[in-house]
Amino acid sequence: MKPACKIVMGEYNRHGYTVLICHHGKVRTVYSAGNNPQDSQQQACAGVSLRQLRGFCQKTCREIAMERHADYGGITRVPEEE
């Protein structure tokens, strides 16, 4: 029997990004960061740009996928809550 595939995915918006892993039909958060350049766990009003956040999200997802021997499933921009 082939083992179930693990997939690492990311979601980002102007407030920060989240890395998710899907395994055996369950999705869980494995990493998250805000947009504050001094403290990734905090959000800043005028933090890093959306383009930079997208790059950070993609890089982090690829690194975590490699570490966990998982497939990279891409990243998605999610709408901000108003």
N, CA and C of each residue as an Amber inpcrd file, in Angstrom:
protein
   246
   0.8450000  -1.1810000   0.0000000   0.0000000   0.0000000   0.0000000
   0.8900000   1.2440000   0.0000000   0.5880000   2.1890000  -0.8950000
   1.3540000   3.4180000  -1.0030000   1.0090000   4.3480000   0.1600000
   2.0190000   4.9700000   0.8170000   1.7260000   5.8850000   1.9160000
   1.0090000   7.1330000   1.4080000   0.1810000   7.7070000   2.2720000
  -0.5600000   8.9140000   1.9100000   0.4100000  10.0630000   1.6740000
   0.1030000  10.8740000   0.6990000   0.9530000  11.9910000   0.3230000
   0.7550000  13.1710000   1.2790000   1.8500000  13.7990000   1.6640000
   1.7940000  15.0220000   2.4530000   1.9760000  16.1890000   1.4950000
   1.1710000  17.2100000   1.6520000   1.2530000  18.3880000   0.7980000
   1.3770000  19.6290000   1.6770000   2.3610000  20.4660000   1.3640000
   2.5740000  21.7220000   2.0770000   2.0560000  22.8560000   1.1970000
   1.1810000  23.6870000   1.7780000   0.5730000  24.8020000   1.0550000
   0.6960000  26.0690000   1.8890000   0.5700000  27.2070000   1.2400000
   0.6500000  28.4700000   1.9530000  -0.4910000  29.4020000   1.5910000
  -0.8160000  30.2710000   2.5360000  -1.8160000  31.3170000   2.3310000
  -1.2140000  32.6200000   2.8280000  -1.4360000  33.7030000   2.0820000
  -0.8800000  34.9850000   2.4980000  -1.8480000  36.1230000   2.1790000
  -1.6930000  37.2150000   2.9020000  -2.3530000  38.4840000   2.6160000
  -1.4890000  39.5740000   3.2280000  -1.9600000  40.8020000   3.2420000
  -1.1100000  41.9040000   3.7070000  -0.7990000  41.8390000   5.1990000
  -1.4860000  40.9830000   5.9470000  -1.2350000  40.8590000   7.3800000
  -0.1690000  39.8270000   7.7190000   0.1600000  38.9320000   6.7870000
   1.1550000  37.9030000   7.0380000   0.8600000  36.6540000   6.2270000
   1.4360000  35.5460000   6.6580000   1.2080000  34.2910000   5.9320000
   1.1810000  33.1000000   6.8730000   0.5910000  32.0210000   6.3680000
   0.4400000  30.7800000   7.1190000   0.8520000  29.6160000   6.2290000
   1.5700000  28.6590000   6.8120000   1.9520000  27.4380000   6.0970000
   1.1230000  26.2960000   6.6590000   0.4830000  25.5520000   5.7610000
  -0.3960000  24.4490000   6.1390000   0.1550000  23.1420000   5.5840000
  -0.1100000  22.0490000   6.2850000   0.2450000  20.7370000   5.7730000
  -1.0080000  19.8720000   5.7550000  -1.2210000  19.1970000   4.6480000
  -2.3660000  18.3120000   4.4800000  -1.8370000  16.8770000   4.4440000
  -2.3480000  16.0480000   5.3410000  -1.9000000  14.6590000   5.4290000
  -3.0530000  13.8150000   5.9610000  -3.3720000  12.7430000   5.2740000
  -4.4880000  11.8660000   5.6510000  -5.8090000  12.6260000   5.7320000
  -6.0020000  13.6080000   4.8540000  -7.2490000  14.3590000   4.8170000
  -7.3900000  15.4210000   5.8940000  -6.3710000  15.6100000   6.7170000
  -6.4090000  16.6170000   7.7730000  -5.4800000  17.7610000   7.3940000
  -5.9230000  18.9810000   7.6360000  -5.1180000  20.1670000   7.3540000
  -4.7830000  20.8280000   8.6790000  -3.4980000  21.1230000   8.8680000
  -3.1110000  21.8100000  10.1020000  -2.0570000  22.8670000   9.8070000
  -2.0390000  23.8810000  10.6350000  -1.0750000  24.9630000  10.5020000
   0.2490000  24.5300000  11.1250000   1.3360000  24.7000000  10.3780000
   2.6440000  24.3380000  10.9070000   3.5400000  25.5540000  11.1150000
   3.1640000  26.6990000  10.5280000   3.9660000  27.9110000  10.6970000
   3.1220000  29.1090000  10.3120000   3.3120000  30.2230000  11.0070000
   2.6560000  31.4650000  10.6150000   3.5670000  32.6340000  10.9640000
   3.4380000  33.7090000  10.2080000   4.2570000  34.8980000  10.4320000
   3.4520000  36.1350000  10.0710000   3.6940000  37.2190000  10.8010000
   3.0530000  38.4940000  10.5020000   3.9060000  39.2970000   9.5330000
   3.5070000  40.5330000   9.2690000   4.2210000  41.3520000   8.2970000
   5.1980000  42.3340000   8.9330000   5.5340000  42.1410000  10.2010000
   6.4390000  43.0390000  10.8960000   7.8840000  42.6190000  10.6350000
   8.7180000  43.5000000  10.0500000  10.0910000  43.1200000   9.7440000
  10.9660000  42.8620000  10.9760000  10.6080000  43.4300000  12.1440000
  11.3940000  43.1960000  13.3490000  10.9490000  41.9620000  14.1240000
   9.6880000  41.5860000  14.0210000   9.1550000  40.4630000  14.7880000
   8.1120000  39.7460000  13.9370000   8.4460000  38.5900000  13.4180000
   7.5590000  37.8930000  12.4840000   6.2650000  37.4000000  13.1260000
   6.1730000  37.4180000  14.4470000   4.9480000  36.9820000  15.1080000
   3.9730000  38.1350000  15.3230000   4.3620000  39.3530000  14.9430000
   3.5170000  40.5340000  15.1220000   3.1710000  41.1460000  13.7720000
   2.0450000  41.8370000  13.7360000   1.6490000  42.5630000  12.5340000
   2.0240000  44.0250000  12.6980000   2.3880000  44.6560000  11.6040000
   2.7110000  46.0730000  11.6030000   1.7660000  46.7820000  10.6430000
   1.4400000  48.0380000  10.9390000   0.5490000  48.7860000  10.0450000
   1.1970000  48.9820000   8.6810000   2.4620000  49.3280000   8.6580000
   3.1740000  49.5320000   7.3940000   4.3830000  48.5920000   7.3810000
   4.1150000  47.3080000   7.3360000   5.1820000  46.3060000   7.3630000
   5.7730000  46.0850000   5.9860000   6.1800000  44.8740000   5.7140000
   6.7690000  44.5380000   4.4260000   5.6870000  44.4990000   3.3450000
   6.1050000  44.6060000   2.0970000   5.1500000  44.6530000   0.9900000
   4.4980000  43.2860000   0.7580000   3.3860000  43.3120000   0.0540000
   2.6730000  42.0830000  -0.2860000   3.5530000  41.1740000  -1.1420000
   4.3240000  41.7530000  -2.0440000   5.2310000  40.9740000  -2.8900000
   6.2860000  40.2500000  -2.0400000   6.8320000  40.9390000  -1.0270000
   7.8080000  40.3090000  -0.1360000   7.1640000  39.1860000   0.6760000
   5.9650000  39.4280000   1.1840000   5.2540000  38.3990000   1.9530000
   5.0090000  37.1630000   1.0890000   4.6330000  37.3790000  -0.1610000
   4.4190000  36.2550000  -1.0830000   5.7110000  35.4610000  -1.2450000
   6.8270000  36.1570000  -1.4100000   8.1200000  35.4890000  -1.5400000
   8.5040000  34.7120000  -0.2850000   8.2900000  35.3290000   0.8840000
   8.5890000  34.6430000   2.1450000   7.7300000  33.3940000   2.2960000
   6.4440000  33.5130000   1.9550000   5.5180000  32.3920000   2.0700000
   5.9700000  31.2440000   1.1660000   6.2890000  31.5680000  -0.0670000
   6.7110000  30.5370000  -1.0180000   8.0050000  29.8560000  -0.5640000
   8.9730000  30.6470000  -0.1270000  10.2590000  30.0980000   0.3190000
  10.0760000  29.1960000   1.5380000   9.3010000  29.6670000   2.5130000
   9.0670000  28.8830000   3.7250000   8.3400000  27.5810000   3.4090000
   7.3410000  27.6390000   2.5400000   6.6050000  26.4270000   2.1550000
   7.5390000  25.4100000   1.5040000   8.3710000  25.8620000   0.5950000
   9.2980000  24.9500000  -0.0810000  10.2940000  24.3260000   0.9010000
  10.7910000  25.1360000   1.8490000  11.7330000  24.6190000   2.8450000
  11.0720000  23.5780000   3.7470000   9.8630000  23.8710000   4.2100000
   9.1600000  22.9290000   5.0880000   8.8110000  21.6550000   4.3220000
   8.4210000  21.7880000   3.0640000   8.1230000  20.6060000   2.2430000
   9.3660000  19.7220000   2.1190000  10.5120000  20.3410000   1.8980000
  11.7430000  19.5620000   1.7710000  12.0990000  18.8840000   3.0970000
  11.9780000  19.6090000   4.2070000  12.2890000  19.0580000   5.5260000
  11.4030000  17.8770000   5.8830000  10.1400000  17.9500000   5.4930000
   9.1660000  16.9200000   5.8690000   8.9290000  15.8820000   4.7820000
   9.7450000  15.9250000   3.7260000   9.6160000  14.9870000   2.6040000
   8.1900000  14.9870000   2.0710000   7.6860000  16.2000000   1.8480000
   6.3150000  16.3850000   1.3720000   6.3410000  17.0650000   0.0050000
   5.1960000  17.0780000  -0.6540000   5.0530000  17.7890000  -1.9180000
   4.7130000  19.2450000  -1.6420000   5.2020000  20.1260000  -2.5130000
   4.8630000  21.5430000  -2.4390000   3.5800000  21.7590000  -3.2220000
   2.5540000  22.3100000  -2.5720000   1.2520000  22.4760000  -3.2010000
   0.9260000  23.8860000  -3.6440000   1.8760000  24.8060000  -3.5500000
   1.6440000  26.1720000  -3.9890000   1.1350000  27.0800000  -2.8810000
   0.9590000  28.3550000  -3.2460000   0.4760000  29.3410000  -2.2860000
  -0.7180000  30.0780000  -2.8820000  -1.5430000  30.6360000  -2.0060000
  -2.7540000  31.3360000  -2.4120000  -2.8870000  32.6300000  -1.6420000
  -3.2550000  33.6890000  -2.3500000  -3.5570000  34.9510000  -1.6630000
  -4.9980000  34.8820000  -1.1750000  -5.1950000  35.1670000   0.0970000
  -6.5430000  35.1440000   0.6630000  -7.0060000  36.5770000   0.9110000
  -8.2960000  36.8500000   0.7490000  -8.7830000  38.2100000   0.9710000
  -8.6850000  38.6080000   2.4440000  -8.4050000  39.8810000   2.6510000
  -8.3250000  40.4050000   4.0180000  -9.7290000  40.6350000   4.5570000
  -9.8830000  40.4070000   5.8510000 -11.1600000  40.6800000   6.4950000
 -11.2420000  42.1780000   6.7550000 -12.4170000  42.7440000   6.5550000
 -12.5800000  44.1900000   6.7670000 -13.1220000  44.4900000   8.1190000
